[in-house]
């Protein structure tokens, strides 16, 4: 469905392609989301196969998976993302592992047959930009439909309590817009995301609930940035105390699946397996 929220998402991401490409590697906090995600992928992916990177943006995970010798289909809403991805795929010399690059919405994966993929990814928050809830459910149904029986599905979204924890240090002025901020707290819906975008912030219970409406079992949930809610503080910690930071990363990996940590994180991941 092509609604206002979809148009806001297209507009926002088409204007921030390079920023989105750089986001996961630009500093220690963002690299933590990236490294935690890759660690979980390596733990739960099959040894080989064809993977759908749904809502894969400019292709950061597509390229990483191709380097791991998987065949990948990159699928995204934003034409500018896919054009940038084509350039990076060529630069990284992984074109032979990319089966296709397709533009579209994750609410409609009719391009692909049932049980097409050995794993399906929906990472970084594509589900957080779908509105209303019925459309989010439709997207999840589509993601499950194209996943092979017994295969894993990975979905990461933006966290409601994670954004609230970060608010006092990062965006305190947001609370001044009373109705706007109460809407985030009560419904998870933010119409001021990146200034003029739309984002739905999930709780972990909500994320699990919507997936369990489909024919899946939940394997685990994880907080991708863990307890690191302040970007400036976290990056200073990593830069000023590198040995302590390495120890902290080990602790993060141990506790990232604890329920409190899942909800406290900026992004949370759910890993499911299709029945």
VEXDO-73058 format. One record per residue: z, y, x of N, C-alpha, C, CB in turn. Coordinates in steps of 0.001 Angstrom, whole numbers, padded with zeros to 6 digits. Glycine has a CB too. Layout:
! residues N
        nz        ny        nx       caz       cay       cax        cz        cy        cx       cbz       cby       cbx
         Z         Y         X         Z         Y         X         Z         Y         X         Z         Y         X
...
! end
This chain:
! residues 275
        nz        ny        nx       caz       cay       cax        cz        cy        cx       cbz       cby       cbx
    000000   -001196    000845    000000    000000    000000    000000    001244    000879    001225    000007   -000955
   -000905    002161    000569   -001043    003381    001358   -000278    004510    000655   -002554    003759    001552
    001025    004676    000978    001839    005682    000309    002221    006790    001286    003099    005042   -000299
    003060    007711    000820    003464    008849    001650    004110    008395    002949    004425    009747    000883
    004981    007375    002854    005691    006902    004033    004739    006295    005064    006742    005882    003631
    003720    005599    004590    002709    005041    005496    001952    006154    006205    001726    004141    004727
    001595    007188    005462    000867    008300    006061    001723    009045    007084    000392    009261    004977
    003021    009207    006785    003930    009832    007749    004002    009014    009031    005333    009991    007144
    004049    007689    008889    004127    006808    010057    002860    006897    010894    004366    005360    009620
    001703    006853    010246    000434    006981    010973    000378    008292    011747   -000755    006894    010002
    000716    009368    011071    000662    010688    011689    001593    010774    012883    001016    011765    010676
    002808    010252    012717    003812    010356    013771    003421    009540    014997    005169    009900    013254
    003036    008304    014786    002725    007450    015937    001401    007823    016596    002685    005996    015508
    000454    008334    015828   -000813    008737    016446   -000620    009916    017392   -001840    009097    015369
    000445    010690    017173    000739    011845    018026    001647    011504    019195    001371    012937    017208
    002141    010264    019266    003113    009895    020298    002746    008579    020984    004507    009788    019689
    001465    008330    021187    001026    007048    021738    001566    006838    023147   -000501    006966    021746
    001353    007791    024043    001809    007630    025428    003337    007591    025479    001270    008782    026320
    003968    008393    024663    005433    008384    024604    005950    007008    024191    005942    009457    023622
    005283    006385    023207    005708    005055    022759    005448    004012    023838    004982    004664    021462
    004340    004136    024564    004050    003211    025663    005128    003311    026744    002656    003505    026267
    005542    004532    027051    006535    004750    028112    007965    004456    027670    006451    006172    028603
    008204    004458    026361    009572    004445    025842    010421    003306    026401    009542    004351    024344
    009890    002112    026465    010686    000942    026820    010979    000819    028307    009992   -000284    026361
    010393    001664    029119    010617    001555    030564    011048    002872    031189    009361    001062    031247
    011323    003888    030385    011505    005227    030937    012878    005459    031555    011274    006239    029869
    013886    004678    031189    015220    004873    031749    016049    003607    031500    015915    006132    031123
    017237    003499    032102    018034    002267    031971    018341    001877    030535    019323    002422    032713
    018680    002839    029673    019001    002481    028291    017819    001846    027590    019458    003704    027520
    016642    002437    027712    015474    001895    027030    014998    000599    027681    014347    002921    027023
    015156    000482    028985    014821   -000785    029629    015734   -001907    029154    014909   -000649    031145
    016934   -001540    028724    017853   -002561    028210    017307   -003175    026926    019249   -001959    027960
    016786   -002355    026031    016142   -002899    024826    014999   -003837    025211    015613   -001753    023925
    014185   -003405    026164    013021   -004176    026586    013435   -005493    027243    012165   -003355    027550
    014374   -005439    028171    014770   -006650    028901    015498   -007636    027996    015660   -006286    030090
    016315   -007123    027060    017002   -008019    026138    016005   -008714    025228    018034   -007251    025308
    015022   -007958    024750    013981   -008549    023906    013204   -009613    024658    013029   -007471    023398
    012778   -009314    025876    012017   -010296    026653    012840   -011544    026934    011545   -009682    027967
    014122   -011365    027212    014992   -012515    027460    015073   -013414    026228    016397   -012046    027865
    015200   -012814    025052    015264   -013592    023818    013928   -014265    023510    015678   -012697    022652
    012832   -013577    023791    011523   -014194    023600    011364   -015423    024490    010409   -013183    023891
    011705   -015280    025754    011559   -016395    026690    012440   -017579    026302    011897   -015941    028104
    013579   -017276    025707    014507   -018338    025305    014003   -019112    024097    015872   -017752    025000
    013326   -018435    023168    013011   -019061    021878    011528   -019310    021623    013540   -018213    020788
    010637   -018747    022439    009211   -019011    022250    008856   -020440    022647    008375   -018019    023061
    007803   -021007    022040    007298   -022293    022528    006712   -022125    023932    006227   -022867    021558
    006473   -023222    024612    005965   -023152    025991    004576   -022549    026070    005947   -024530    026611
    003795   -022702    025010    002431   -022154    024989    002028   -021920    023543    001416   -023114    025701
    000876   -021271    023365    000375   -021086    022015   -000197   -019706    021781    001460   -021346    021033
   -000561   -019460    020517   -001141   -018201    020094   -000074   -017403    019346   -002401   -018433    019206
    000120   -016158    019754    001174   -015315    019205    000569   -014099    018519    002153   -014879    020307
    001101   -013759    017352    000741   -012516    016675    001777   -011462    017020    000643   -012716    015131
    001316   -010350    017606    002168   -009192    017872    001882   -008179    016771    001906   -008579    019315
    002643   -008299    015662    002397   -007507    014464    003133   -006179    014556    002830   -008276    013203
    002397   -005096    014392    002983   -003776    014604    003255   -003541    016077    004271   -003623    013800
    002381   -004072    016910    002600   -004087    018355    002320   -002783    019070    001771   -005127    018954
    001950   -001734    018332    001782   -000417    018931    000769   -000398    020060    003093    000078    019436
    001082    000288    021158    000139    000393    022273    000107   -000839    023171    000475    001591    023099
    000809   -001914    022795    000568   -003203    023448    001510   -003599    024553   -000757   -003207    023983
    002657   -002979    024667    003586   -003307    025759    003968   -004788    025738    004854   -002438    025662
    004361   -005316    024574    004760   -006729    024512    003541   -007652    024561    005573   -007000    023233
    002442   -007226    023983    001214   -008018    024065    000860   -008309    025515    000053   -007289    023374
    000909   -007298    026348    000553   -007449    027757    001554   -008334    028480    000471   -006085    028439
    002834   -008159    028205    003850   -009004    028844    003655   -010470    028474    005262   -008544    028442
    003350   -010742    027224    003136   -012121    026791    001866   -012707    027401    003063   -012191    025267
    000836   -011878    027504   -000395   -012339    028149   -000133   -012716    029603   -001486   -011255    028071
    000707   -011947    030281    001065   -012262    031667    001837   -013573    031768    001891   -011130    032267
    002511   -013933    030667    003238   -015211    030626    002334   -016356    030186    004442   -015110    029683
    001037   -016078    030057   -000004   -017063    029773   -000109   -017456    028302    000241   -018286    030587
    000442   -016648    027409    000211   -016868    025988   -001091   -016194    025567    001395   -016336    025152
   -001722   -016726    024535   -002828   -016038    023883   -002229   -015148    022800   -003875   -017054    023285
   -002743   -013926    022681   -002097   -012947    021806   -003126   -012237    020925   -001315   -011918    022641
   -002746   -012031    019667   -003468   -011144    018760   -002604   -009907    018565   -003793   -011848    017382
   -003141   -008739    018887   -002435   -007468    018690   -002879   -006857    017367   -002704   -006482    019874
   -001899   -006496    016536   -002164   -005978    015210   -001314   -004728    015019   -001866   -007046    014110
   -001925   -003604    014614   -001141   -002382    014444   -001803   -001464    013417   -000979   -001650    015793
   -000972   -000590    012848   -001405    000342    011816   -002243    001495    012366   -000206    000891    011098
   -002002    001873    013625   -002474    003147    014157   -003644    002928    015126   -001323    003892    014865
   -004787    003477    014798   -005994    003301    015611   -005785    003807    017031   -007178    004025    014971
   -005084    004921    017182   -004858    005499    018515   -004030    004560    019385   -004156    006865    018399
   -003070    003861    018780   -002298    002863    019532   -003202    001768    020081   -001211    002245    018644
   -004090    001289    019237   -004952    000169    019629   -005962    000587    020688   -005682   -000391    018409
   -006452    001811    020604   -007380    002301    021621   -006678    002389    022971   -007953    003678    021221
   -005464    002887    022974   -004685    002949    024217   -004410    001540    024735   -003351    003711    023994
   -004071    000628    023833   -003798   -000756    024231   -005014   -001386    024907   -003385   -001591    023011
   -006192   -001119    024385   -007404   -001678    025001   -007528   -001224    026457   -008662   -001257    024202
   -007218    000041    026704   -007289    000556    028072   -006278   -000151    028981   -007038    002074    028083
   -005043   -000302    028492   -003993   -000904    029306   -004231   -002390    029529   -002641   -000692    028656
   -004756   -003062    028522   -005086   -004489    028666   -006129   -004670    029765   -005608   -005077    027322
   -007098   -003777    029789   -008124   -003842    030839   -007518   -003543    032200   -009267   -002856    030543
   -006670   -002503    032273   -006037   -002152    033551   -005151   -003264    034083   -005219   -000887    033398
   -004457   -003939    033190   -003551   -005009    033600   -004264   -006343    033794   -002453   -005167    032579
   -005547   -006367    033527   -006394   -007537    033773   -005915   -008779    033011   -006438   -007837    035264
   -005623   -008574    031733   -005202   -009700    030896   -006140   -009882    029701   -003760   -009490    030406
   -007330   -009314    029765   -008260   -009353    028628   -008567   -010777    028182   -009556   -008644    028989
   -008588   -011708    029117   -008939   -013091    028771   -007905   -013755    027876   -009109   -013908    030028
   -006695   -013206    027844   -005627   -013792    027031   -005492   -013114    025665   -004306   -013705    027777
   -006266   -012055    025429   -006178   -011325    024159   -007260   -011852    023224   -006331   -009777    024377
   -006828   -012564    022182   -007785   -013167    021256   -008423   -012154    020330   -007111   -014230    020441
   -007655   -011128    019941   -008214   -010128    019029   -007293   -008912    018993   -008405   -010719    017598
   -007861   -007787    018597   -007118   -006551    018370   -007545   -006044    016999   -007384   -005473    019510
   -006589   -005938    016076   -006905   -005697    014672   -006060   -004546    014145   -006673   -006970    013828
   -006685   -003634    013389   -005949   -002550    012741   -005609   -002926    011304   -006765   -001244    012773
   -004376   -002632    010903   -003970   -002898    009532   -002476   -002744    009360   -004396   -004286    009115
   -002026   -002925    008125   -000605   -002836    007794    000015   -004226    007744   -000403   -002110    006449
    001255   -004338    008185    001931   -005641    008144    002229   -006087    006708    003234   -005582    008947
    002016   -005216    005729    002155   -005644    004335    000950   -006453    003866    002345   -004433    003431
   -000111   -006485    004671   -001331   -007214    004305   -001921   -007859    005551   -002371   -006268    003632
   -001603   -009132    005731   -002128   -009889    006876   -003200   -010875    006414   -000985   -010643    007606
   -003947   -010500    005370   -004948   -011397    004805   -006073   -011711    005777   -005520   -010798    003553
   -006133   -010963    006865   -007067   -011271    007959   -006809   -012664    008526   -006952   -010219    009078
   -005577   -013160    008339   -005150   -014409    008975   -004776   -015455    007926   -003958   -014153    009914
   -005133   -016702    008212   -004835   -017807    007306   -003354   -018191    007383   -005719   -019023    007636
   -002904   -018933    006390   -001555   -019486    006427   -001373   -020316    007695   -001278   -020344    005169
   -000159   -020297    008234    000204   -021171    009360   -000736   -021009    010559    000201   -022625    008907
   -001063   -019760    010897   -002042   -019489    011956   -001431   -019439    013353   -002739   -018189    011678
   -000149   -019049    013468    000382   -018661    014770    001575   -019523    015198    000789   -017202    014743
    001621   -019759    016503    002717   -020531    017096    003990   -019707    017222    002309   -021055    018463
    003881   -018403    017079    005029   -017491    016998    004510   -016167    016477    005747   -017317    018397
    005395   -015429    015797    005040   -014106    015274    006112   -013119    015698    004887   -014127    013718
    005658   -011975    016220    006555   -010893    016624    006337   -009684    015719    006327   -010512    018111
    007432   -008993    015413    007355   -007696    014726    008462   -006850    015355    007528   -007832    013121
    008148   -006230    016492    009171   -005694    017384    009174   -004171    017442    008978   -006245    018767
    010365   -003617    017655    010505   -002188    017870    010740   -001387    016606    009305   -001677    018546
    010515   -002001    015431    010828   -001311    014203    009725   -001133    013184    011320   -000040    014532
    008584   -001868    013239    007574   -001673    012195    008125   -001825    010780    006450   -002648    012395
    009038   -002781    010578    009618   -002958    009250    010432   -001742    008820    010494   -004201    009224
    010939   -000985    009795    011725    000208    009479    010867    001349    008932    012465    000677    010714
    009560    001224    009023    008676    002287    008536    007971    001912    007235    007643    002623    009592
    008394    000806    006623    007803    000372    005363    008704    000799    004204    007587   -001167    005356
    008098    001337    003160    008830    001774    001970    007977    001473    000749    009188    003298    002042
    008587    001085   -000387    010005    000834   -000625    010406   -000581   -000222    010339    001068   -002088
    011597   -001028   -000684    012095   -002349   -000301    011132   -003454   -000715    013465   -002597   -000924
    010472   -003296   -001858    009527   -004328   -002304    008379   -004498   -001311    008970   -003977   -003690
    007955   -003391   -000709    006891   -003469    000291    007410   -004089    001585    006308   -002072    000568
    008667   -003793    001958    009253   -004445    003138    009313   -005953    002924    010671   -003887    003432
    009691   -006351    001714    009743   -007784    001419    008353   -008411    001477    010369   -008021    000041
    007366   -007670    000994    005985   -008160    001060    005554   -008356    002508    005028   -007183    000349
    005928   -007418    003382    005589   -007543    004802    006247   -008779    005401    006020   -006283    005575
    007514   -009002    005078    008212   -010177    005610    007557   -011452    005100    009707   -010151    005220
    007186   -011475    003823    006493   -012639    003273    005196   -012932    004029    006193   -012422    001791
    004465   -011872    004358    003222   -012030    005098    003485   -012546    006518    002466   -010697    005149
    004495   -012006    007170    004834   -012469    008520    005198   -013948    008511    005996   -011644    009098
    005956   -014355    007511    006346   -015773    007400    005131   -016631    007061    007448   -015960    006322
    004298   -016147    006174    003136   -016933    005738    002247   -017333    006903    002323   -016149    004725
    001997   -016408    007830    001051   -016698    008912    001708   -017441    010082    000429   -015400    009415
    003030   -017642    010015    003740   -018396    011047    003636   -019885    010747    005226   -017958    011132
    003398   -020697    011753    003343   -022142    011559    004720   -022689    011186    002820   -022835    012827
    004735   -023745    010402    005988   -024393    010044    006718   -024842    011315    005731   -025597    009102
    007989   -024501    011389    008795   -024848    012559    008724   -023854    013694    008384   -026164    013062
    007853   -022855    013571    007658   -021877    014645    008618   -020698    014485    006199   -021376    014660
    008877   -019976    015601    009808   -018842    015536    009135   -017545    015117    010474   -018646    016874
    009949   -016694    014502    009534   -015352    014110    010603   -014380    014598    009323   -015241    012554
    010175   -013325    015276    011091   -012349    015883    010857   -010994    015231    010888   -012262    017437
    011912   -010394    014684    011777   -009070    014064    012897   -008172    014553    011797   -009170    012513
    012536   -007017    015114    013563   -006040    015472    013357   -004775    014654    013526   -005723    016992
    014479   -004168    014268    014479   -002989    013403    015476   -001981    013946    014821   -003367    011931
    015472   -000799    013363    016417    000239    013752    017688    000119    012914    015788    001642    013590
    018819    000347    013567    020120    000038    012991    020786    001255    012353    021023   -000536    014052
    021295    001067    011136    021959    002160    010424    023242    002600    011130    022275    001737    008990
    024104    001640    011469    025361    002015    012110    025145    002418    013560    026358    000866    012033
    024092    001890    014173    023759    002321    015525    023399    003787    015572    022623    001499    016074
    022573    004237    014603    022190    005650    014582    023388    006529    014223    021038    005882    013582
    024283    006025    013381    025469    006800    013040    026406    006944    014238    026207    006149    011874
    026554    005875    015024    027387    005952    016228    026834    006964    017223    027495    004578    016890
    025507    007053    017295    024881    007961    018254    024820    009400    017754    023491    007481    018576
    025034    009619    016471    024856    010949    015887    025706    012036    016541    025172    010896    014431
    027031    011832    016761    027841    012934    017315    027360    013451    018663    029259    012490    017454
    026812    012571    019506    026378    013011    020829    024900    013368    020883    026670    011942    021841
    024099    012776    020009    022647    012947    020117    022064    013939    019104    021975    011613    019945
    022450    013812    017841    021850    014666    016802    022927    015152    015820    020732    013893    016037
    023956    015831    016301    025040    016252    015389    024569    017169    014273    026124    016951    016170
    023512    017961    014534    023023    018888    013514    022511    018161    012273    021920    019759    014089
    022103    016873    012433    021578    016123    011296    022591    016037    010162    021172    014726    011733
    023886    015961    010507    024918    015813    009485    025035    017088    008647    026273    015474    010135
    024568    018196    009179    024586    019447    008436    023678    019424    007222    024193    020576    009333
    022653    018573    007247    021782    018404    006084    022428    017333    005202    020299    018002    006508
    023325    017764    004348    024244    016848    003675    023526    015751    002897    025140    017620    002743
    022625    016119    002007    021944    015109    001185    021107    014173    002046    021054    015783    000131
    020445    014757    003035    019637    013962    003958    020488    012906    004659    018961    014870    004995
    021629    013315    005210    022417    012357    005981    023108    011342    005070    023456    013091    006832
    023526    011779    003888    024132    010821    002959    023111    009772    002525    024702    011550    001726
    021854    010144    002444    020809    009186    002098    020667    008116    003185    019469    009912    001887
    020799    008524    004453    020788    007544    005543    021973    006594    005394    020829    008251    006925
    023150    007158    005180    024370    006353    005108    024325    005383    003932    025597    007259    004993
    023883    005863    002771    023958    005065    001557    022750    004156    001359    024103    005966    000373
    021574    004626    001734    020340    003873    001464    019588    003455    002720    019430    004693    000603
    019912    004079    003854    019215    003772    005092    017920    004536    005283    018933    002327    005150
    017576    005441    004356    016274    006107    004402    016368    007492    005029    015690    006215    003003
    015530    007723    006050    015524    008972    006812    014132    009591    006745    015949    008728    008292
    014028    010765    006108    012739    011459    006015    012621    012599    007031    012542    012007    004605
    013527    012616    008002    013444    013600    009084    013322    012893    010436    014684    014528    009072
    012919    011626    010426    012805    010847    011660    011724    011462    012556    012477    009354    011346
    012088    011746    013804    011183    012436    014726    010652    013740    014129    010016    011523    015099
    011447    014354    013292    011068    015641    012715    010379    015546    011380    010193    016362    013647
    009329    014712    011287    008562    014676    010043    008113    013264    009682    007355    015583    010152
    008837    012251    010177    008470    010871    009891    009419    010224    008904    008434    010068    011163
    009156    008942    008618    010027    008166    007732    010530    006948    008484    009280    007743    006431
    011826    006638    008296    012406    005440    008904    013477    004885    007977    013000    005753    010310
    013498    003579    007850    014580    002895    007142    015471    002214    008180    014018    001854    006105
    016750    002557    008151    017728    001969    009068    018443    000816    008365    018754    003041    009556
    018421   -000348    008991    018979   -001575    008419    020429   -001785    008843    018138   -002779    008834
    021187   -002473    008006    022391   -003160    008464    021995   -004594    008782    023544   -003103    007389
    022803   -005272    009580    022460   -006655    009932    022506   -007558    008707    023414   -007187    011012
    023439   -007292    007793    023509   -008095    006568    022247   -007926    005736    024741   -007709    005738
    021762   -006693    005638    020534   -006435    004887    019350   -007149    005527    020260   -004926    004803
    019246   -007064    006842    018129   -007709    007538    018130   -009214    007297    018195   -007417    009045
    019304   -009827    007393    019385   -011270    007148    019068   -011592    005691    020782   -011802    007515
    019574   -010778    004781    019349   -011025    003352    017864   -011045    003009    020055   -009962    002516
    017105   -010079    003503    015693   -010017    003126    014894   -011152    003760    015097   -008671    003531
    015288   -011602    004930    014584   -012736    005531    014919   -014042    004831    014922   -012844    007009
    016152   -014188    004366    016544   -015430    003713    015945   -015571    002317    018048   -015511    003631
    015282   -014525    001818    014517   -014662    000581    013248   -015479    000798    014163   -013287    000024
    012870   -015641    002061    011669   -016397    002415    012063   -017794    002912    010843   -015643    003499
    011067   -018595    003204    011311   -019979    003626    011575   -020039    005133    010107   -020882    003255
    012752   -019510    005518    013129   -019499    006929    014604   -019854    007068    012839   -018120    007569
    014971   -020253    008268    016379   -020321    008640    016608   -019309    009752    016791   -021769    009090
    017732   -018609    009714    018056   -017630    010738    018659   -018341    011939    019023   -016556    010193
    018067   -018116    013102    018537   -018739    014340    019659   -017909    014956    017373   -018901    015346
    019420   -016605    015099    020435   -015714    015660    020050   -014269    015396    020610   -015960    017176
    021007   -013377    015590    020761   -011932    015568    021353   -011355    016844    021382   -011247    014285
    020756   -010265    017335    021238   -009661    018587    021101   -008151    018527    020463   -010217    019804
    022044   -007465    019160    021945   -006031    019364    021250   -005768    020684    023336   -005364    019331
    020103   -005097    020634    019252   -005031    021824    019763   -004062    022880    017861   -004640    021429
    020377   -002953    022465    021017   -002065    023429    022524   -002286    023505    020729   -000623    023073
    023031   -003130    022644    024452   -003447    022665    025327   -002249    022369    024825   -004019    023992
    026363   -002059    023173    027354   -001006    022947    026981    000316    023606    028698   -001454    023453
    025751    000447    024045    025303    001656    024746    024661    002607    023748    024305    001306    025887
    025455    003524    023196    024967    004373    022119    024620    005790    022577    025992    004437    021030
    025081    006186    023754    024834    007539    024250    023857    007465    025417    026162    008234    024682
    022658    008003    025229    021594    007892    026231    021995    008534    027552    020312    008535    025714
    022519    009748    027512    022863    010456    028738    023979    009741    029497    023279    011890    028421
    025015    009323    028783    026141    008635    029416    025705    007301    030013    027269    008412    028401
    024907    006542    029253    024459    005227    029725    023598    005355    030971    023680    004500    028627
    022649    006283    030967    021765    006432    032115    022516    006930    033349    020631    007386    031779
    023487    007791    033164    024312    008253    034285    025139    007096    034852    025242    009408    033837
    025695    006292    033963    026440    005098    034379    025560    004201    035247    026951    004314    033144
    024344    003912    034783    023443    003025    035520    023029    003621    036866    022203    002729    034684
    022796    004922    036897    022349    005572    038129    023476    005751    039141    021741    006916    037807
    024669    006087    038663    025777    006416    039569    026562    005195    040024    026713    007384    038899
    026531    004139    039212    027329    002948    039529    026461    001697    039388    028581    002853    038603
    025475    001526    040285    024503    000438    040115    025123   -000959    040125    023471    000519    041198
    026127   -001182    040954    026752   -002515    040977    027500   -002779    039671    027720   -002644    042182
    028217   -001757    039202    028922   -001892    037926    027930   -002096    036777    029799   -000650    037661
    026800   -001399    036847    025783   -001538    035813    025261   -002960    035740    024635   -000576    036065
    025037   -003593    036882    024582   -004985    036882    025627   -005894    036243    024277   -005454    038317
    026893   -005647    036528    027952   -006428    035888    027973   -006166    034383    029325   -006093    036509
    027767   -004904    034008    027750   -004533    032598    026606   -005232    031857    027624   -003013    032451
    025452   -005372    032525    024321   -006059    031909    024654   -007522    031641    023081   -005955    032800
    025377   -008158    032549    025800   -009539    032323    026715   -009633    031111    026510   -010095    033562
    027628   -008673    030993    028527   -008652    029841    027721   -008437    028559    029601   -007543    030003
    026768   -007513    028620    025909   -007253    027455    025227   -008530    026985    024851   -006187    027789
    024694   -009311    027909    023997   -010537    027517    024947   -011542    026876    023316   -011168    028728
    026196   -011515    027284    027190   -012429    026712    027577   -012038    025293    028433   -012466    027586
    027633   -010743    025002    028193   -010304    023723    027158   -009757    022748    029227   -009261    023966
    025876   -009717    023116    024892   -009025    022277    024671   -009699    020926    023578   -008933    023006
    025106   -010942    020772    024961   -011617    019482    026222   -011540    018626    024592   -013062    019703
    027270   -010894    019134    028478   -010709    018327    028168   -009772    017160    029646   -010142    019193
    028683   -010068    015956    028313   -009274    014772    028524   -007772    014927    029099   -009747    013594
    029646   -007353    015499    029879   -005921    015659    028838   -005302    016578    031283   -005664    016205
    028491   -005988    017647    027532   -005464    018621    026142   -005363    018002    027492   -006355    019878
    025789   -006337    017165    024487   -006300    016495    024357   -005016    015680    024300   -007541    015585
    025356   -004697    014878    025290   -003521    014022    025459   -002220    014804    026346   -003610    012948
    026190   -002255    015915    026435   -001039    016703    025227   -000623    017525    027619   -001246    017622
    024323   -001544    017779    023178   -001273    018642    022152   -000378    017955    022525   -002577    019069
    021361    000328    018750    020302    001156    018199    019206    000350    017534    019714    002005    019272
    018859   -000798    018132    017899   -001736    017561    018557   -003107    017487    016581   -001788    018404
    018291   -003819    016413    018785   -005185    016281    017603   -006119    016074    019797   -005306    015108
    017751   -007340    016563    016707   -008348    016391    017237   -009521    015586    016182   -008828    017754
    016398   -010016    014677    016651   -011278    013997    015601   -012283    014441    016637   -011100    012451
    016064   -013469    014807    015150   -014564    015148    015287   -015622    014072    015454   -015160    016574
    014174   -015969    013463    014155   -016962    012396    013181   -018074    012751    013773   -016315    011047
    013290   -019168    012026    012358   -020284    012188    011836   -020663    010801    013048   -021515    012897
    010527   -020798    010693    009931   -021120    009399    010199   -022562    009019    008433   -020858    009420
    010636   -022733    007797    010885   -024094    007289    009601   -024769    006864    011859   -024061    006114
! end
